[in-house]
Amino acid sequence: MATLSLKMNEAVSFITEKMNGLHPEIGLILGSGLGELADEIEQAVHIDYSDIPHFPVSTVEGHAGKLVIGSLNGKTVLAMQGRFHFYEGYSMQEVTFPVRVMKGLGVKLLLVTNACGGMNPSFAAGDLMIIEDHLNMTGANPLIGPNDAELGPRFPDMSTAYTPELVTFTKETAARLGVNVQQGVYAGITGPTYMTKAELRMLRTVGGDAIGMSTVPEVIVASHMSMKVIGISCITDMAVADELEPLTHEQVVAVANRTKPKFIQLVKELVKDVTL
């Protein structure tokens, strides 16, 4: 059976042949409603996930399922136009495989975005939240199983998984743009169900400010491979237990689309100004 390193190297080799000599340093995971940012990448190379060895295929509405590699605001980026989720039936290792491949292609910084629910009552739908830390409430971990020491340590430290100086940098950049941002802890769950009132009360009590079904596995693997990380959430709905109302995916996407202009503006400015 092929090892993780072998699978990673096969995917890296395939993508490298398609990249026309490009060397991406920033990896972007574009969540629900943000895929259009990839359309602004210049001199772009597009690769369908289905063509890449060992890559999963995105099954969620609003996720295009392409890698887009090219220039964005003067930096060479590799953007995932759609991501994978544990609830789709993939293993944690499959969900995070693209992050492994990014590292193999030379990416130093992972900028991960998502759409999520706000549990902090001071938040509002349409807010952006800089992720300063997370709670892994999935009951799983992408590092379970044999560890390849060439990829990272057996017991990686997670105390600075969201690079502290880049949390500050993101906050300062948003302020300069006049984009109001929140800051908080992202609670990662498996989904695909939205949470009950009792579950939301529990997660808020233990320190969660927002809740979503992605991001945590990718950040664990990025940290395992010593990548820098910026995480930004779009608060698409308020998941406050005492005020909970029925929610659909269509509502989530609609709010994400309304928030898109300021979200894209912030991400583009971060790409332009970040020091790698």
Buried (B, 14 or more C-beta within 10 A) or exposed (E): EEEBEEBBBBBBEBBBEBBEEBEBBBBBBBBBBBBBBBEBBEEBBBBEBEEBBBBBBBBBEBBBBBBBBBBBBEBBBBBBBBBBBBBBEBBBBBBBBBBBBBBBBBBBBBBBBBBBBBBBEEBEBBBBBBBBBBBBBBEBEBBEEEBBEEBBEEEBEBEEBBBEEBBEBBBEBBEEBEBEBBBBBBBBBBBEEBBEEEBBBBBBEEEBBBBBBBBBBBBBBBBBBEBBBBBBBBBBBBBBBEEBEEBEBEBBBBBBBBBBEBBBBBBBBBBEBBEE
